[in-house]
Amino acid sequence: MSQSPKIEKKPRSKKKSTKVQKPVIAAIGIGLVSMIFMLSRHASETKKVSLAGRAERRPVEVKRSNISIEEPSRTSNAEVIQSRKNAAIESEFGIDHRAAELIGGNVSLRLKIAIQKLWCKAGDLDTIRQTLLEPSSDPLLISIEDLSNKSFIKSFPVKVKDLSGEPTYTVMWPQHDSALLGIYICSDFLKSGKCGSKASLTHQKLSDLSMGPKKGKKDYIFYYQTVFYHNGELKIFDRNSVDDRRRDDIEHYFTAVENIDSDTMKQSESLSTVLHSTRLKFEDGLIVVTLPANDLRCLDSKKLE
C-alpha cells in the first residue's frame, strides 16, 4: 500500500501578539511626539525669558526736566513757627479779632454801652453815680483816643442817666499802619474834652472817696479798655484774665506782632491793672462797652425785708 504524502502543518501565526503590539507602538509614538512638543515649548519659553531678562537689563534713559525745586528757606520756616506761636498766644489770652470797616480811608468804630446787671453787688456804674456830685447834670465823657498818635481824640459828653439807655456812638478814625486805641469813660469837670491825662484809682478807693467829705471837683477815669489795629484788623482781649507773670508775653506779642510802641503798651497795661474794667466784645459789627451795675430790684427786695 502506498502511503499518502504527509502534509506539513504550518505554524499558526501569533495574531494575538501582533494585535497587542500595535497599541503599544502607537502609545510610544504619541509619547515621543508629546515629549518633542514639550521640549520645543520649554526651549521657546526659555528664550522668551532670556530675551525679557536682557530687555530688563537694558539701561533706561531718564529725561531730565528743566524744573528746579528750591529747598525751603530758613526764613519761611521761621515765619511758620512764629505764626504758630502767635496763634497759640491769641488762643491762650482770648484775643478776639475781626476785619475793620473801612469807609473813605477811615476806620468806622461803632460803640455801644451795655449795662450788666448784678444782684446786690456794686459795679462800675454805681461807682460813677457815687463819685459825681450831681449825677443828673455833672459832665461825663465817653472818649476814644489814639495812644499811638496823640493827635486823634474823639469824645462824647453824656449824662449818667443816659448810660442806662445803652446808647451807641460812631467814630471815624483816620487809619494808619498800627495803633493802640483807648476807650475811656471819665468825668470832665475841667472841660478838657479828653480822658487819657486824668487820674485813675481803683473802684474801691473811688467809692471810699465818695463816702467822705467833698473836697471839690476832681476828674477821674472810671473805665478803660483798648482796641488794637493792625493790617486791616481790630483786636481786643481780656487783660483781666492775664496773669501778672505773663505780662511780658502779652506785651511782647503786641509790640513785636502788632508794632505797638513799648512805652505806650506799658502805660496802657498800668492803667488796665488799676481799673480792671470789663472786657470789650464784638457784637453785630459793634464794639460793646459793658458797665456792671447793681440790679435795682435788689434794693426793692431789701426794703421789703
C-alpha positions as CSV (number, residue, x, y, z in Angstrom):
1,M,0.0,0.0,0.0
2,S,1.3,3.2,-0.9
3,Q,1.5,5.8,1.8
4,S,-0.2,9.0,1.3
5,P,2.1,12.0,1.3
6,K,2.4,13.9,4.6
7,I,1.1,17.3,4.7
8,E,3.2,19.6,6.7
9,K,1.3,21.8,9.1
10,K,2.4,25.4,9.1
11,P,2.7,27.0,12.5
12,R,-0.2,29.3,13.3
13,S,0.8,33.0,13.2
14,K,0.7,34.8,16.5
15,K,-2.1,37.1,15.5
16,K,-2.9,37.9,19.1
17,S,0.6,39.2,19.8
18,T,0.5,41.5,16.8
19,K,-2.7,42.9,18.0
20,V,-1.2,43.8,21.3
21,Q,2.0,45.4,19.8
22,K,0.1,47.9,17.7
23,P,-1.4,49.9,20.6
24,V,1.9,49.9,22.4
25,I,3.7,51.2,19.4
26,A,1.1,53.9,18.9
27,A,1.4,54.9,22.6
28,I,5.1,55.2,22.3
29,G,4.7,57.3,19.2
30,I,2.3,59.7,20.9
31,G,4.7,59.9,23.9
32,L,7.6,60.8,21.7
33,V,5.6,63.4,19.9
34,S,4.5,64.9,23.2
35,M,8.0,64.9,24.5
36,I,9.3,66.7,21.4
37,F,6.5,69.2,21.8
38,M,7.2,69.9,25.4
39,L,10.9,70.2,24.8
40,S,10.2,72.6,21.9
41,R,7.8,74.7,24.1
42,H,10.3,74.8,27.0
43,A,13.0,76.0,24.7
44,S,10.8,78.7,23.4
45,E,9.8,79.9,26.8
46,T,13.4,79.9,28.0
47,K,14.3,82.0,25.0
48,K,11.5,84.5,25.9
49,V,12.6,84.7,29.5
50,S,16.2,85.2,28.4
51,L,15.1,88.0,26.0
52,A,13.0,89.6,28.7
53,G,15.9,89.5,31.1
54,R,18.1,91.1,28.5
55,A,15.4,93.8,28.0
56,E,15.2,94.4,31.7
57,R,19.0,94.8,31.9
58,R,19.0,97.5,29.3
59,P,19.9,100.9,30.7
60,V,16.8,103.2,30.9
61,E,17.3,106.6,29.6
62,V,15.9,109.2,32.0
63,K,14.9,112.6,30.6
64,R,15.9,115.4,32.8
65,S,13.4,118.1,33.4
66,N,14.3,121.8,33.4
67,I,12.1,122.4,36.6
68,S,14.3,123.2,39.6
69,I,13.0,122.5,43.1
70,E,14.1,125.0,45.6
71,E,14.8,124.0,49.1
72,P,12.6,125.6,51.8
73,S,14.2,128.7,53.1
74,R,15.0,129.2,56.7
75,T,13.0,132.4,56.6
76,S,9.8,130.7,55.6
77,N,10.3,128.1,58.3
78,A,10.9,130.8,60.9
79,E,7.7,132.6,59.8
80,V,5.7,129.4,60.0
81,I,7.0,128.7,63.6
82,Q,6.3,132.3,64.6
83,S,2.8,132.2,63.1
84,R,2.0,129.1,65.2
85,K,3.3,130.8,68.3
86,N,1.2,133.9,67.7
87,A,-1.9,131.7,67.2
88,A,-1.2,129.9,70.5
89,I,-0.8,133.2,72.3
90,E,-4.1,134.5,70.8
91,S,-5.9,131.4,71.9
92,E,-4.4,131.5,75.4
93,F,-5.1,135.1,76.1
94,G,-8.5,135.2,74.4
95,I,-7.5,137.7,71.8
96,D,-10.5,138.3,69.5
97,H,-10.3,140.0,66.1
98,R,-12.4,141.0,63.1
99,A,-11.9,142.9,59.9
100,A,-12.1,146.7,60.3
101,E,-14.9,148.5,58.5
102,L,-13.2,151.0,56.1
103,I,-15.1,154.0,54.8
104,G,-13.3,156.5,52.6
105,G,-9.9,155.7,54.0
106,N,-11.1,155.8,57.6
107,V,-11.9,153.1,60.1
108,S,-15.5,153.1,61.3
109,L,-15.7,152.4,65.0
110,R,-19.2,151.9,66.4
111,L,-19.5,151.7,70.2
112,K,-22.4,150.6,72.3
113,I,-22.9,151.0,76.0
114,A,-24.3,147.9,77.6
115,I,-25.4,147.5,81.3
116,Q,-24.6,144.2,83.0
117,K,-27.0,143.8,86.0
118,L,-25.5,142.3,89.2
119,W,-27.5,141.0,92.1
120,C,-26.9,143.0,95.2
121,K,-23.4,143.9,94.2
122,A,-22.0,147.3,93.1
123,G,-20.5,147.8,89.7
124,D,-18.7,150.5,87.6
125,L,-22.0,152.4,87.0
126,D,-22.6,152.6,90.8
127,T,-19.1,154.0,91.4
128,I,-19.8,156.7,88.7
129,R,-23.0,157.6,90.4
130,Q,-21.5,157.8,93.8
131,T,-18.4,159.8,92.7
132,L,-20.1,162.5,90.8
133,L,-21.6,165.3,92.9
134,E,-24.7,165.6,90.8
135,P,-25.0,162.6,88.5
136,S,-28.0,164.0,86.7
137,S,-26.1,167.1,85.5
138,D,-22.4,166.6,86.1
139,P,-20.4,166.1,82.9
140,L,-19.3,162.7,81.9
141,L,-17.2,161.8,78.8
142,I,-17.0,158.8,76.5
143,S,-13.7,159.2,74.7
144,I,-11.8,157.3,72.0
145,E,-8.1,158.3,71.9
146,D,-5.3,157.1,69.7
147,L,-2.5,156.4,72.1
148,S,0.0,155.7,69.3
149,N,-0.8,159.0,67.6
150,K,-1.7,161.6,70.3
151,S,-3.3,163.9,67.8
152,F,-6.6,162.0,67.5
153,I,-9.2,162.3,70.2
154,K,-13.0,161.9,69.8
155,S,-15.2,162.4,72.8
156,F,-18.9,162.5,73.5
157,P,-20.4,164.3,76.5
158,V,-23.1,162.2,78.2
159,K,-25.1,162.1,81.4
160,V,-25.1,159.2,83.8
161,K,-28.8,158.6,83.3
162,D,-28.3,158.3,79.6
163,L,-26.0,155.3,80.0
164,S,-28.8,153.1,81.2
165,G,-30.4,153.6,77.8
166,E,-27.4,151.8,76.2
167,P,-26.6,154.5,73.6
168,T,-24.4,154.0,70.5
169,Y,-21.7,156.2,69.1
170,T,-19.8,156.2,65.8
171,V,-16.2,157.3,65.4
172,M,-14.4,157.7,62.1
173,W,-10.7,157.1,62.8
174,P,-8.1,158.0,60.2
175,Q,-6.3,154.7,59.9
176,H,-2.5,154.2,59.8
177,D,-0.4,151.0,59.9
178,S,-0.7,150.1,63.6
179,A,-2.4,151.8,66.5
180,L,-3.5,151.3,70.1
181,L,-6.9,153.0,70.7
182,G,-8.0,153.7,74.3
183,I,-11.7,153.7,75.1
184,Y,-12.5,155.7,78.2
185,I,-15.3,156.9,80.4
186,C,-14.3,159.7,82.7
187,S,-15.6,162.8,84.5
188,D,-14.8,166.2,82.9
189,F,-15.4,169.0,85.3
190,L,-12.4,170.9,83.9
191,K,-13.9,170.7,80.3
192,S,-10.7,169.3,78.8
193,G,-12.6,167.1,76.3
194,K,-10.4,164.1,76.9
195,C,-9.7,161.3,79.5
196,G,-6.2,160.0,78.9
197,S,-4.5,162.5,81.2
198,K,-6.8,162.2,84.1
199,A,-6.2,160.4,87.4
200,S,-7.1,156.8,88.0
201,L,-8.0,155.0,91.2
202,T,-9.4,151.6,91.9
203,H,-13.2,151.5,92.2
204,Q,-12.9,150.7,95.9
205,K,-10.9,153.8,96.5
206,L,-13.2,155.9,94.4
207,S,-16.1,154.5,96.4
208,D,-14.4,155.4,99.7
209,L,-13.8,158.9,98.5
210,S,-17.4,159.4,97.6
211,M,-18.4,158.4,101.1
212,G,-16.1,161.1,102.7
213,P,-16.4,164.9,102.7
214,K,-16.5,166.5,99.3
215,K,-13.2,168.3,98.6
216,G,-14.1,170.0,95.3
217,K,-14.4,168.7,91.8
218,K,-11.6,166.4,90.5
219,D,-11.7,164.3,87.4
220,Y,-11.2,160.5,87.4
221,I,-11.2,157.7,84.8
222,F,-13.9,155.2,85.5
223,Y,-13.5,152.8,82.6
224,Y,-10.6,151.9,80.3
225,Q,-10.1,149.3,77.6
226,T,-8.1,149.0,74.4
227,V,-8.6,148.2,70.8
228,F,-5.6,147.3,68.6
229,Y,-5.5,148.0,64.9
230,H,-3.0,146.3,62.5
231,N,-3.2,145.3,58.9
232,G,-6.9,146.0,58.5
233,E,-7.9,144.1,61.6
234,L,-9.3,145.2,65.0
235,K,-8.2,143.1,68.0
236,I,-9.4,143.1,71.6
237,F,-8.5,140.9,74.6
238,D,-9.3,140.4,78.3
239,R,-6.5,141.9,80.2
240,N,-8.1,140.7,83.5
241,S,-7.6,137.1,82.5
242,V,-3.8,137.5,82.0
243,D,-1.7,136.5,85.0
244,D,0.9,139.2,86.0
245,R,3.6,136.7,85.4
246,R,2.6,136.5,81.8
247,R,2.5,140.3,81.3
248,D,5.9,140.3,79.4
249,D,4.5,137.7,77.0
250,I,1.4,139.7,76.1
251,E,3.5,142.9,75.8
252,H,6.0,141.2,73.5
253,Y,3.1,140.0,71.3
254,F,1.6,143.4,70.8
255,T,5.0,145.2,70.4
256,A,6.5,142.6,68.1
257,V,3.5,141.4,66.1
258,E,1.2,144.5,66.2
259,N,4.0,147.0,66.1
260,I,2.8,148.9,69.2
261,D,5.4,151.1,70.9
262,S,6.7,149.5,74.0
263,D,6.3,152.6,76.3
264,T,2.7,153.1,75.0
265,M,2.0,149.4,75.8
266,K,3.4,149.6,79.3
267,Q,1.4,152.8,80.1
268,S,-1.8,151.0,78.9
269,E,-1.1,147.9,80.9
270,S,-0.5,150.0,84.0
271,L,-3.9,151.7,83.7
272,S,-5.6,148.4,83.0
273,T,-4.3,146.8,86.2
274,V,-5.7,149.7,88.3
275,L,-9.3,149.8,86.9
276,H,-9.8,146.1,85.9
277,S,-12.6,147.2,83.5
278,T,-14.9,144.6,81.9
279,R,-13.5,143.5,78.6
280,L,-14.8,144.7,75.3
281,K,-16.9,142.5,73.0
282,F,-17.5,142.3,69.2
283,E,-21.2,142.0,68.6
284,D,-23.1,142.5,65.3
285,G,-20.5,145.0,64.0
286,L,-20.4,146.9,67.3
287,I,-17.7,147.3,69.9
288,V,-19.6,146.7,73.2
289,V,-18.6,148.6,76.3
290,T,-20.0,146.8,79.3
291,L,-20.7,148.6,82.6
292,P,-21.7,146.3,85.5
293,A,-24.4,147.8,87.8
294,N,-26.4,146.7,90.8
295,D,-29.8,145.4,89.9
296,L,-32.4,147.9,91.3
297,R,-34.7,145.0,92.1
298,C,-32.1,144.1,94.8
299,L,-32.8,147.4,96.5
300,D,-36.5,146.8,96.4
301,S,-36.1,143.4,97.9
302,K,-34.0,144.9,100.8
303,K,-36.8,147.3,101.6
304,L,-39.3,144.5,101.9
305,E,-37.2,142.6,104.4
